[in-house]
Amino acid sequence: MSRKLSTRKRPARDKHMIKEQEKIEEGVFEKRTVMALWRMFNHNIISKLDFMIAKGKEANIYVADAGKEVNESYVILKIFRIETSSFDKRIDYMLGDPRFEKINKRDMYSVVTTWCKKEYGNLRIAEMAGVHAPLPYYFKDNILAIEFLSNEDMPAQTLKNTRLEDPEQVLDAILGDIKKLYSAELVHGDISEYNILMKGDTPYIIDFGQAVVLNHPKSMLFLERDIHNILYYFSRKYKVERDEKETLSYVMKK
């Protein structure tokens, strides 16, 4: 069921927006971001901005109360910072992608908003492929609204911060999702113990902004790196051994 605010108790729109803006960390919510956030309210994607739960190199992650267009209690808002040099290192993930050939890498606003659009589109592909990943709800400019992954209303923890009872099963699930992505002609490109959240015993892959289509010139390099990184992690932490070449063949097999 959607979580709704009653009309009687809902504050005036202008006053509500002022209160939400006061919660904003300085340097993140500049004018264009506030306008994108306003759109999220007007389209009933969110009804209230709650608090920040993570701060990354490129984006801050907020929890918000869901609006009536979302059949959940909460929504995650991924708010990309417009002025950040870390996006310079991400250009390779867009320039070789035929979906974004016309990106102007000298215009940081264009780069950041394209990255947000790209992540939304990649999450839609993951959803249609049946991959365990956050559901994408909406995006506008530099704000992405996605599913809140939780365990008893607490944010799901990363694979890195979770002690697994059955690491073999979890690894199989992750590789299965990598295979599904490949079958959908998408490569994540940054699989690691930090980009996987554990919802119960199920691993969910997150952070799809860098994911590329198969005809990207570096897609195979990214795929091989994804497999190496996740197999290395499970080998090092849980002594679960898999052959990289055999795993790559499994992922690519139709």
Secondary structure, 3 states (H helix, E strand, C coil): CCCCCCCCCCCCHHHHHHHHHHCCCCCCCCHHHHHHHHHHHHCCCEEEEEEEEEECCCEEEEEEEECCCCCCCEEEEEEECCCCHHHHHHCHHHHCCHHHCCCCCCCHHHHHHHHHHHHHHHHHHHHHCCCCCCCEEEEECCEEEEECCEECCEECEEHHHCCCCCHHHHHHHHHHHHHHHHHCCEECCCCCCCCEEEECCEEEECCCCCCEECCCCCHHHHHHHHHHHHHHHHHHHHCCCCCHHHHHHHHHCC
